[in-house]
Amino acid sequence: MQLWIVLDTQPVTVQYQLTEYGLTLKKIINTLAEWGTEHRKVIVGK
């Protein structure tokens, strides 16, 4: 579900990228992030 590229740097750098299949989770992840933002408001009282 993700691709990675190891770059020839010092220290070694690794870049990650979601595949098309992994990107199908975007809607679910955004929904969870929105829930988390609202839930934080309830806990913190803001």
Summary of the structure (lengths in Angstrom):
residues: 46
radius of gyration: 16.7
end to end distance: 36.4
largest distance: 47.6
contacts: 79
relative contact order: 0.15
helix: 50%
strand: 26%
